[in-house]
Every structure is written in structure tokens, then in C-alpha cells.
Amino acid sequence: MKSQDTLFGIAEQYIEIIEAMERTADKEDLARLEEERALWHGRLMDKLKKEGIKFKDREHVTAIAFRIVRQEL
């Protein structure tokens, strides 16, 4: 069971949602996933700020999330 309050857990959930969006063509699923992505993006930004990790913009936050999940950071 992954912890969704750790930086890794939040990043992992965020990336899972992005990957699910890439795999689906269903408009309803995409709309739901986009709402979830926005929620988790906000959580990730809050956690990055709390941890003192700086970011430039939305794309940079996503890049950081991928690096965290791949254990490159």
C-alpha cells in the first residue's frame, strides 16, 4: 500500500493518472482523469514547496514527478 502523503506517493499517484490519461480515448474517463490530475498536481506542488524543492511551471512539476518516481531525485 503506497502512502499518499509522502512526496514519492503523491508523485506516483500523479504519474499514474497522467499515464491513464494517455491510455484512454473515452471522453468521460478523460474528463474525470483531468479533474484528478489537477487535484494531484496541486497536492504535488504543495508538497514540493513544503520540501523546499523549487519549480518553474506546470511542466517542470511534471518533470520533477517523473524523476521522483524513477528515483532519479
Phi, psi and omega per residue, in radians:
M1 nan 2.170 -3.108
K2 -1.505 2.516 3.111
S3 -1.488 2.183 -3.099
Q4 -1.649 0.256 3.064
D5 -1.971 -0.063 3.069
T6 -1.573 2.791 3.109
L7 -1.024 -0.776 3.136
F8 -1.106 -0.782 -3.120
G9 -1.090 -0.730 3.123
I10 -1.168 -0.794 3.133
A11 -1.082 -0.724 -3.133
E12 -1.088 -0.786 3.129
Q13 -1.111 -0.738 3.133
Y14 -1.048 -0.806 -3.133
I15 -1.180 -0.671 3.095
E16 -1.035 -0.697 3.128
I17 -1.168 -0.784 3.110
I18 -1.031 -0.785 3.136
E19 -1.140 -0.642 3.084
A20 -1.134 -0.662 3.100
M21 -1.088 -0.675 -3.133
E22 -1.196 -0.460 -3.082
R23 -1.554 -0.240 -3.045
T24 -1.937 2.588 3.063
A25 -2.015 -0.080 -3.132
D26 -1.237 2.143 -3.056
K27 -1.105 -0.657 3.124
E28 -1.175 -0.760 3.097
D29 -1.084 -0.740 3.131
L30 -1.074 -0.732 3.131
A31 -1.102 -0.770 3.121
R32 -1.121 -0.774 -3.136
L33 -1.145 -0.634 3.114
E34 -1.118 -0.675 3.074
E35 -1.108 -0.769 3.106
E36 -1.117 -0.721 3.141
R37 -1.048 -0.775 -3.136
A38 -1.095 -0.727 3.112
L39 -1.074 -0.873 -3.110
W40 -1.219 -0.528 3.069
H41 -1.084 -0.780 3.106
G42 -1.084 -0.744 3.109
R43 -1.087 -0.725 -3.135
L44 -1.138 -0.774 3.117
M45 -1.051 -0.754 3.115
D46 -1.055 -0.763 -3.117
K47 -1.191 -0.702 3.094
L48 -1.061 -0.761 3.110
K49 -1.061 -0.782 -3.139
K50 -1.066 -0.635 -3.119
E51 -1.470 -0.061 3.123
G52 1.380 0.359 3.135
I53 -1.661 2.089 -3.087
K54 -1.499 2.608 3.096
F55 -2.524 2.724 -3.064
K56 -1.615 -0.789 -3.030
D57 -2.782 -3.047 -3.086
R58 -1.033 -0.759 -3.137
E59 -1.118 -0.651 3.130
H60 -1.161 -0.685 3.080
V61 -1.050 -0.747 3.122
T62 -1.114 -0.753 3.115
A63 -1.077 -0.726 3.101
I64 -1.092 -0.749 3.136
A65 -1.039 -0.783 3.110
F66 -1.069 -0.719 3.136
R67 -1.153 -0.653 3.117
I68 -1.128 -0.823 -3.099
V69 -1.129 -0.632 3.117
R70 -1.410 0.013 -3.136
Q71 1.038 0.711 3.075
E72 -1.666 -0.177 3.087
L73 -2.031 nan nan
